[in-house]
Amino acid sequence: MDFVPILSLKAIVYPTEQINIHLPEGRDTQLVKDCIEKQKPLGIVYAKEHQSDFRNYGTEAVVTELVKTLEDGSLYLRIKGTRVFRLLEVKETIPEKAYSGAIVEYPQQEELTVASKIKELIISEAKRLYELMRLEQRLPTDIRRWCSYDFAHRIGLDQEQEYVLLTFFSEIQRMEYIRRHLNAIMPVVLELEKIKQQVEMNGHFRNLS
């Protein structure tokens, strides 16, 4: 078990993921400055509506760079997710601090490797999805090195689905979840492509026998 200060975001952050954040001046900037000064990690939790609406799972993260401090006190920073935690007890107030914290534990995680067969299926479907959306140029060349967390933000999962993925501790479970999602949305994408072609035909002469 451990105690971490809690930063709530309307976004999911995964282990190994690096993201840029802009924080308005306030309790969250104090939290970040304290973590930088003490060289301590912070806890990122997904809060869909209210900042205090904490979910049961979150991601421990470290501040890798304080990019800029603006005149209004807001911060631009980069953070990197490290591991998933489970909230055991939330402390709404911390003595002499404006932000919240929580007692957490760290579930055992498997290595980010998976059998090549299911990974090849996912890569194939992801490429097909991007081709149908005419976004091939946005698909990185290093896709074969991706783990489930790399795919998660890039295949059309909504935030609730991204959170569900965070609660899985097996890479094969996460990959299977991603595979089922791709199988579910592909007929929808194909139908949209068909509608798009029909719309493009509208107003043009067609050869009719």
Secondary structure by P-SEA (a helix, b strand, c coil): cbbbbbbbccccccccccbbbbbcccaaaaaaaaaaaacbbbbbbbbcccccccccbbbbbbbccccccccccbbbbbbbbcbbbbbccccccccccccccccccccccccccccaaaaaaaaaaaaaaaaaacccccccccccccccccccccccccaaaaaaaaacccaaaaaaaaaaaaaaaaaaaaaaaaaaaaaaacccccccc
